[in-house]
Structure formats: structure tokens, C-alpha cells
């Protein structure tokens, strides 16, 4: 499934994220899968997802250029497929 | 996007381990012939409940996602469940290895329903005969009862954890069927010559032909089977197996033993690989980040005799502990090198290989050097050296 940059996204609540010199490690307690963010800019994007109305705006806020956007779209798509990130919904509004 | 490949980044070390093994006790109701930690008797210096809780607090601060708890048999510690609850309350996940002795129906229900707990039941034969020959009489039935309790409690996807040996490598399909029957996931790991395993390794490790058979089976079924990345030496056959395919000792992996000693890897319980103790000033974090041993392991390593081998990029020279305890140089080939260099090197070892230490085997039951049919009860400990890896992003 193609990743929708214009939806609001966030880190899944069952995911722990640990910054590392190369980027970050992610662990999903539900799927028990480990994954990694291979560079700091992607980490900056993921950390901003929940604060912005769309993934595209989170990317822009982190400093991703228009040319680089497709690369980040793919990377976020990988994270979405492995359930590390999810679309925000009404659950997130009642906090 | 990154300058270095991820494995090269990992080889330089991380701010905290990815896969931390913590053996809670050397006490065990079994005495498996190949126990990696030579367990049996409790060590009087083992960490107290409060000291264990302090370690968990530190793991929380270091953002260690989960610990692989083993032993010995960790569940025989009277405070085992208290420590599990404590870790979960700190959002430090617990995967624990057990022979199943304490997994009653009530315990199984208690374990079900939190994402933060995972269970690995150790079994080293798909039949009672093959299993009990190494793990001890009754251990097969104990493990199956535990699996049945977990399945009945609705614990989906617990692990059936198997150390692959010469005697059980022909049962891989049966192990897979057994896992399916209990809604478990099969996990296969490599037999290392660690602990008591050092004295039986020559009789138990798969033959060259069996290694090929294992590799082919993993290529075919690898998607559904966990290996803890432990068969990376087999990648020399061709297609790399899933995982990082690197030795993680002191880089992404380490061991905390029951007395708080920190070793580079669960299979390297020997003073040469001892980095410090969690009770030292600065605790575990300081040992992980500043110990001289781990610092040296994070430097580029010499490939030695393997430099010119075309398979080196795939196998990376194999397992440090396997080389060490079979008397091979650390920059030489793995004893199970798929190109046969290990066998040639082993034939040239003249001095006695280093002896794993310390030894907590029961004195009343000296460790046999040959595999006999009727064996005292035993317990295999089979911690994974690396976490199970998903696909990377970015």
C-alpha cells in the first residue's frame, strides 16, 4: 500500500524508540520486531510526526527538501508496513 | 543515506545493547550436558532482589527495550515473578528462557496478555528420546506440559527454542510441526562450545554435511523461523541468511551473569571476556560504555587467516566464542567454517583449549564427557546472541 504523506501519523503506542549515533533503534512490543532508522534526519521526522497535521508537514519541519521527499515517503512507508507508525485517529484527540 | 553500512555502525558499538542476556541464577533443576553457563548450583554471591531492581532501573534509563532472562533456570528464583513484574512496570520487556518447570496453568495465565513478556521453552529433541538424552529424563514431558499450559491460556507465539545438534538436526520439520501444534514460533540456535557445551561439542555439533542440510532448510523456511542470527557462519554457503550476519559480542550484545559480572556474550563466560561488574562504580552503563574490553572489540578486527577467503564478507570469520573454546585463534576460521578451514585448523590445535569458567555444575553429578542414554536431569540454556531483526527503514 502506498504511503499517504498527507495523513496525520504518529509512532505506535507499543513502540519504543532509542536514538543512536547513526539514527535510532525502534522496538515494537506487540510484533516483537526490531527496526532502525538509518539516519538522524529520519529520526527528526519520526519524532515530529505527532505534532503535525500531516507527515509531509512533519518532513518539511524537520528540514527534508522537496527533492528528498520521495526517499522519506518510502522510508515512512516501510515503517507503516511494519506497524511502527500509524495514522492518528479519534483516539488521539481525547487525550 | 548513511555513510557506513548499518553493520559497520553496529560494530562500533551502540549507546546500549540491542540484545542483553541476563542470567538470573546459576541454580537449575536440570543439568543439560551442553549448558552454556555450566549451571546447577546457586552462587551465594548472586544479586539480591534489590540489586536486580537497581539493574532494571538502569536498563530503563539506558532505554534497553528488553532483556533475555535465562540462567540456570530463572523461574526457580523465589523473586522471579516479582522481578518480571518490576521490569514490566518500568517498560523493560522480558523474554525469558525456561525448561518449563514452573509454567503451571496459573503461571501461564499470568504471563498471557501483556506485550512486555515473551517466553521461550527450551527443547532439544522433537522426540522424548532425543531430547532427554541431553536435557535429562522427564525434561521432554515438562516442556510439553508447559507448552500446553501456555497454549491453553491463549499465549500466542511463544517460542519453542531448540539448540541444533547432530542428533536433532534431522527433526527440523517435526520441530516446526510441534511449534504449530501449540501456536508457538520455532526458534533454532547454534550449539556453541560454551560452558559444559565445550566438553560435548565434538560429539554434539552438526557434521559438515548436516550444516549444509540446516542451511538449505533455513533458506527454505527462514521467514517463519527465528535464529537469533546465530547461524551467520553458514552464510558462507551463498545466500546470506536473514539477520545482521555479524558477531555482536560487546558491540550489540552482552551478558550479565547471576553475580553481576558482565561478559561480552552469553557464550563467552571466561575471564578473557569479562568487562566488569554491575556493582562497580558507574554500574552497568559504565561497563557497557567505557570498559577496555568492549572498547577493543569495537575497533576494527583483524581477519587473519580468513582475509583472502571469498566467503569472509558473508561469514565475517564466524563466532568468537566457538573459536576460543575450541582452541582456535580469534582471527582464524570458525571451527564449523563451511569451507572446511575450521576442521583443518582444529586438527592443528595441540594445546588444550581454554576451559570455560566459572563452573556451577552440581558436584554430586560430575559432567559426563560422553553422551549416554540415561542421563541425570539437565537444562540447556540457549540465549540468542542477537535480536531478531525486522527490515530497516531509511
Interface residues (C-beta under 8 A of the other chain):
Chain A: X14 X16 X18 X19 X20 X21 X22 X23 X25 X27 X28 X29 X30 X31 X32 X33 X34 X35 X36 X37 X38 X39 X41 X42 X71 X75 X76 X78 X79 X82 X84
Chain B: X1 X2 X4 X6 X9 X12 X14 X15 X16 X18 X63 X65 X66 X91 X93 X115 X116 X118 X157 X387 X388 X389 X390 X391 X392 X393 X394
